[in-house]
Amino acid sequence: VWAINCGLFAFLLQDTVNFALFVPASRTTFFALLAVPMAVTANRVRPYSGKRIHNIDKWCAASLCTMAAMVALVTAVPSFRAERALRLARASQDLPADSLQSQPAHRWFIEATQLDKLDATAPVEHARWLLRLAYGASEPAQAYEWAGMGLEAIQTAIDRAPFRFSLWRYKARLHRCRGEAAGDPNEYRLAVDAMRHAIKLYPTRPMSYVELGDCLLAVRTCKAIEEALADFDQALRLDDARPLWEKFRRF
């Protein structure tokens, strides 16, 4: 019985870590594990001695107390609340709204980012959502503003996970979006800088050199065009150097 109890406790601890206790399949597993020690204990129940609570009732009470404590933990710990806010943001991304400030997803993304100050997931998804809105904006000024807000979100993500090269690629895309909206060549130069940083983190990805070349072409100077051609050549060399089993991934 003690071994079963330890296994049950390990299950509860793991589900506390990965937030899966309230998923229906996890509840099924939890109660299935709980039934085992209850059944083992039931075989050893003595005849009724006037006590109101039997051993089985003790197990039920213990399980209810455990689940109540976990519910309290979920509602009190900021990281749990951040996960809830992130789920709500994902669910409300496509809801209509009169303005960005009244869009529920925008508010939930901000709340999730503020509640969990270590995880980069919320600001990354916020930036991606803002980039999508910016490219779909009807007015260039609106696209420029939303892409700027996306840059703030992606910078927060970069501060939390500076070695994730994909974040720098998103930063480059946001700068390009602002450059296209305002016709500002400086935004394209910032996009080039971001892509070069991404390549430093992952120098063997061919598509990154293609993206860098596109940013350089947008700068529209002779030097930038020459550098873009060199980057395109490097992308082809890296692509040709891929193992045979990776050829199906060629761009």
Disulfide bonds with the S-S distance in Angstrom:
none
